[in-house]
Amino acid sequence: MSFARELRRELAGVLPDRPCCRRAELRAMVLMQGEFSEDGRVCIQTRQAAVARKTVRLLRSEAAAVEVRHLGRRRCLVCGRWQNFAGLRDRRAPSADCCRGAWLRGAFLCRGSMADPVRGHHLEFSLETDADAADLRRVLQAAGLRAGQVERRGRALVYLKDADEIGELLGMMGGHAALLLLESRRVAKDVRSSVNRLVNCDTANVAKTVNASLRQIAAIRRLSMKIGLDGLPPALAVVARARLDHPYASLEELGARLSPPLSKSGVQYRMERLLRMAEGESSGEKNTVTDR
């Protein structure tokens, strides 16, 4: 089962305790996917059995006579009849926080979808008209959520891409299981990203060490061919031989292998002297180098 379908099933199982919230949710469902007939009925069509059952419960809470019709291809038409349903035509955004969450839940059940968090953060509503999109964005804005809007295949698409805002909306709608799954996958993704950064950093450091070592070895071999390692001052010769014996050791590891041990800065200082000598920049310097 897809993540969006599982989320819709979870939200369909949430029945508000307060009458005002039940009516707010039903108002959103009627607005997003309902039609009024001339004989005083409101009909809501859905492909989800869980949403159909939720619609029946909401309509019955309004003392409506409810009828369910199966239209084929897993489509259901839920119709309700009662004398006073004028309030369901109200397009105003609910003012109370509790009703706002219920309204958004009803809108999502009819028009919402959400990508699996493992593929990215994206929650959207696919709406028939720009007026419906404007109504939805007003409610989202009142809830402190910033939604974007685009046109796709003749429909208005209202979407959220920020993980924190998606999590806030899930909690507001009552999708707590989906919210926990979202957070767990966010944590797992952050851990993987941290591990990758550390691995990349370690790889870069290893590459830097290897490249520096190859450059040092090349310089030492040029000196060996020109004057021989025995022709170097003892302080430099011992470091040169250690580098040839341990080509992939870091400067710190190289200094620890010497007897007596030498600090990283001490090894680096002597390596720089060897490099300058090999490049011909310190001719005669070997006679003035002392043990350090």
C-alpha positions as CSV (number, residue, x, y, z in Angstrom):
1,M,0.0,0.0,0.0
2,S,1.3,3.4,-0.9
3,F,2.2,5.9,1.7
4,A,-0.5,8.3,0.6
5,R,-3.2,5.6,0.7
6,E,-2.1,4.5,4.2
7,L,-2.2,8.1,5.3
8,R,-5.7,8.6,3.9
9,R,-6.8,5.5,5.6
10,E,-5.4,6.8,8.9
11,L,-7.2,10.1,8.5
12,A,-10.4,8.4,7.6
13,G,-10.4,6.7,11.0
14,V,-10.3,10.1,12.8
15,L,-13.8,11.2,13.9
16,P,-13.9,14.6,15.7
17,D,-15.6,14.7,19.1
18,R,-17.0,18.2,18.6
19,P,-20.0,18.9,16.4
20,C,-18.3,22.0,15.0
21,C,-15.3,20.0,13.9
22,R,-17.4,17.3,12.3
23,R,-19.3,20.0,10.3
24,A,-16.0,21.7,9.3
25,E,-14.6,18.5,8.0
26,L,-17.8,17.7,6.1
27,R,-17.8,21.3,4.7
28,A,-14.4,20.8,3.2
29,M,-15.4,17.4,1.7
30,V,-18.5,18.9,0.2
31,L,-16.5,21.9,-1.2
32,M,-13.7,19.8,-2.6
33,Q,-15.7,16.9,-4.0
34,G,-19.4,17.3,-3.4
35,E,-22.4,18.3,-5.5
36,F,-25.8,19.5,-4.5
37,S,-28.9,18.1,-6.3
38,E,-32.2,19.7,-6.9
39,D,-34.0,17.4,-4.6
40,G,-32.1,18.6,-1.5
41,R,-29.3,16.1,-1.4
42,V,-25.5,16.5,-1.2
43,C,-23.4,13.8,-2.9
44,I,-19.7,13.0,-2.4
45,Q,-17.9,10.7,-4.7
46,T,-14.8,8.7,-3.7
47,R,-12.7,5.7,-4.7
48,Q,-11.5,4.9,-1.1
49,A,-13.7,2.6,1.0
50,A,-12.4,4.1,4.2
51,V,-13.2,7.6,3.0
52,A,-16.7,6.5,2.0
53,R,-17.3,5.1,5.5
54,K,-16.0,8.3,7.0
55,T,-18.4,10.3,4.8
56,V,-21.3,8.2,5.9
57,R,-20.5,8.8,9.6
58,L,-20.2,12.5,9.1
59,L,-23.4,12.8,7.2
60,R,-25.2,10.7,9.8
61,S,-23.9,13.0,12.6
62,E,-25.9,15.7,10.9
63,A,-29.1,13.6,11.2
64,A,-29.1,13.0,7.4
65,A,-30.7,10.1,5.6
66,V,-27.7,8.5,3.9
67,E,-27.5,6.4,0.7
68,V,-24.4,4.7,-0.7
69,R,-24.2,3.9,-4.4
70,H,-21.5,1.8,-6.1
71,L,-20.5,3.2,-9.5
72,G,-18.1,0.6,-10.5
73,R,-14.3,0.7,-10.7
74,R,-14.2,1.0,-7.0
75,R,-16.1,4.3,-7.0
76,C,-18.7,5.1,-4.4
77,L,-21.3,7.9,-4.3
78,V,-22.4,8.8,-0.8
79,C,-25.6,11.0,-0.7
80,G,-27.2,12.6,2.3
81,R,-30.5,14.4,2.6
82,W,-31.7,16.8,5.3
83,Q,-33.6,20.0,5.5
84,N,-31.0,22.5,6.5
85,F,-27.6,22.0,4.8
86,A,-27.1,25.7,3.7
87,G,-24.1,25.9,6.1
88,L,-22.2,23.4,4.0
89,R,-22.1,25.9,1.1
90,D,-20.1,28.3,3.3
91,R,-16.7,28.9,1.8
92,R,-15.3,30.9,4.7
93,A,-12.2,29.5,6.4
94,P,-12.9,28.0,9.9
95,S,-11.7,30.4,12.7
96,A,-11.1,27.9,15.5
97,D,-7.9,25.9,15.5
98,C,-9.7,22.6,16.1
99,C,-12.0,23.2,13.2
100,R,-9.2,24.2,11.0
101,G,-7.4,20.9,11.4
102,A,-10.7,19.0,10.7
103,W,-11.3,21.1,7.6
104,L,-7.8,20.4,6.2
105,R,-8.3,16.7,7.0
106,G,-11.5,16.7,4.9
107,A,-9.8,18.5,2.1
108,F,-6.9,16.0,2.1
109,L,-9.3,13.0,2.1
110,C,-10.9,14.2,-1.1
111,R,-8.0,15.9,-2.9
112,G,-4.7,15.2,-1.1
113,S,-1.7,13.1,-1.8
114,M,1.8,12.7,-0.2
115,A,5.0,11.2,-1.6
116,D,6.7,8.6,0.5
117,P,9.3,10.5,2.6
118,V,12.0,8.2,1.5
119,R,11.8,9.8,-2.0
120,G,11.5,13.4,-0.7
121,H,9.2,15.8,1.0
122,H,6.1,16.6,-1.0
123,L,2.4,16.9,-0.1
124,E,-0.1,18.2,-2.5
125,F,-3.8,18.9,-3.2
126,S,-5.1,18.5,-6.7
127,L,-8.1,20.9,-7.1
128,E,-10.7,21.4,-9.8
129,T,-10.8,25.2,-9.8
130,D,-8.7,28.2,-8.8
131,A,-11.5,29.2,-6.3
132,D,-11.0,25.9,-4.5
133,A,-7.3,26.5,-4.5
134,A,-7.8,30.0,-3.0
135,D,-10.0,28.6,-0.3
136,L,-7.4,25.9,0.6
137,R,-4.5,28.4,0.7
138,R,-6.5,30.7,3.0
139,V,-6.9,27.9,5.5
140,L,-3.3,26.8,5.2
141,Q,-2.1,30.4,5.6
142,A,-4.3,30.8,8.7
143,A,-2.6,27.7,10.1
144,G,0.8,29.3,9.5
145,L,1.7,27.1,6.5
146,R,3.1,28.6,3.3
147,A,1.8,26.7,0.3
148,G,2.9,27.0,-3.4
149,Q,0.6,26.7,-6.3
150,V,1.1,25.6,-10.0
151,E,-1.2,24.5,-12.8
152,R,-1.0,20.9,-14.1
153,R,-3.2,19.4,-16.7
154,G,-5.9,22.0,-16.2
155,R,-5.9,21.6,-12.4
156,A,-4.7,23.8,-9.7
157,L,-2.0,22.1,-7.6
158,V,-1.4,23.4,-4.1
159,Y,1.7,21.9,-2.5
160,L,4.0,21.9,0.5
161,K,7.7,20.9,0.3
162,D,9.1,21.9,3.6
163,A,9.4,18.9,5.9
164,D,8.7,20.9,9.1
165,E,5.5,22.3,7.6
166,I,4.4,18.9,6.2
167,G,4.9,17.5,9.7
168,E,2.9,20.3,11.3
169,L,0.1,19.7,8.8
170,L,0.1,15.9,9.5
171,G,-0.2,16.5,13.2
172,M,-2.9,19.1,12.7
173,M,-5.0,16.7,10.6
174,G,-4.5,13.8,13.1
175,G,-2.0,11.8,11.0
176,H,0.2,10.9,13.9
177,A,1.4,7.5,12.6
178,A,2.4,9.1,9.3
179,L,4.1,11.9,11.3
180,L,6.2,9.4,13.3
181,L,7.2,7.7,10.1
182,L,8.1,11.0,8.5
183,E,10.3,11.9,11.4
184,S,12.0,8.5,11.6
185,R,12.8,8.7,7.9
186,R,14.1,12.2,8.3
187,V,16.4,11.1,11.1
188,A,17.6,8.1,9.0
189,K,18.2,10.4,6.0
190,D,20.2,12.9,8.2
191,V,22.3,10.1,9.6
192,R,23.1,8.8,6.1
193,S,24.0,12.3,5.0
194,S,26.3,12.8,8.0
195,V,28.0,9.4,7.4
196,N,28.5,10.3,3.7
197,R,30.0,13.7,4.6
198,L,32.4,12.0,7.1
199,V,33.3,9.4,4.5
200,N,33.9,12.1,1.9
201,C,35.9,14.1,4.3
202,D,38.0,11.0,5.3
203,T,38.5,10.2,1.6
204,A,39.6,13.7,0.8
205,N,42.1,13.6,3.7
206,V,43.5,10.2,2.6
207,A,43.9,11.5,-1.0
208,K,45.6,14.6,0.3
209,T,48.0,12.5,2.4
210,V,48.8,10.1,-0.5
211,N,49.4,13.0,-2.9
212,A,51.7,14.7,-0.4
213,S,53.5,11.4,0.2
214,L,54.1,10.7,-3.5
215,R,55.5,14.2,-3.9
216,Q,57.9,13.7,-1.0
217,I,59.0,10.3,-2.2
218,A,59.7,11.7,-5.7
219,A,61.8,14.4,-4.1
220,I,63.7,12.0,-1.8
221,R,64.5,9.7,-4.8
222,R,65.9,12.6,-6.8
223,L,68.1,13.5,-3.9
224,S,69.1,9.9,-3.5
225,M,70.2,9.7,-7.2
226,K,72.0,13.0,-7.0
227,I,73.9,12.9,-3.7
228,G,72.7,9.7,-2.0
229,L,70.8,9.5,1.3
230,D,74.1,9.2,3.2
231,G,75.0,12.6,1.8
232,L,72.0,14.2,3.7
233,P,72.3,15.6,7.2
234,P,71.4,12.9,9.7
235,A,68.3,14.8,10.8
236,L,67.0,14.7,7.2
237,A,68.2,11.3,6.3
238,V,66.3,9.6,9.0
239,V,63.1,11.2,7.9
240,A,63.8,10.4,4.3
241,R,64.3,6.7,5.0
242,A,61.2,6.6,7.1
243,R,59.1,8.0,4.3
244,L,60.5,5.5,1.8
245,D,59.7,2.7,4.3
246,H,56.2,3.9,5.1
247,P,54.9,5.7,1.9
248,Y,51.3,6.0,3.0
249,A,51.8,7.0,6.6
250,S,50.7,10.5,7.7
251,L,53.2,12.9,9.1
252,E,52.0,12.2,12.6
253,E,52.3,8.5,12.1
254,L,55.7,8.9,10.5
255,G,57.0,10.9,13.5
256,A,55.7,8.3,15.9
257,R,57.8,5.6,14.1
258,L,61.1,7.5,14.5
259,S,63.4,6.9,17.4
260,P,63.3,9.1,19.3
261,P,59.7,10.1,18.2
262,L,59.2,13.4,16.4
263,S,56.2,15.7,16.4
264,K,54.1,16.3,13.4
265,S,55.5,19.8,13.0
266,G,59.0,18.5,13.3
267,V,58.5,16.0,10.5
268,Q,56.8,18.6,8.3
269,Y,59.7,21.0,8.8
270,R,62.2,18.4,7.7
271,M,60.1,17.3,4.8
272,E,59.9,20.9,3.6
273,R,63.7,21.1,3.7
274,L,64.0,17.9,1.7
275,L,61.5,19.3,-0.9
276,R,63.4,22.6,-1.2
277,M,66.7,20.7,-1.6
278,A,65.3,18.6,-4.3
279,E,64.0,21.6,-6.2
280,G,67.3,23.2,-5.9
281,E,66.1,26.1,-3.8
282,S,68.4,25.5,-0.9
283,S,71.7,24.7,-2.4
284,G,74.3,24.1,0.3
285,E,71.6,24.1,3.0
286,K,72.4,20.6,4.0
287,N,75.6,21.8,5.6
288,T,73.7,24.1,7.9
289,V,70.8,21.9,8.9
290,T,71.0,20.7,12.5
291,D,69.0,18.1,14.4
292,R,65.7,19.4,15.5
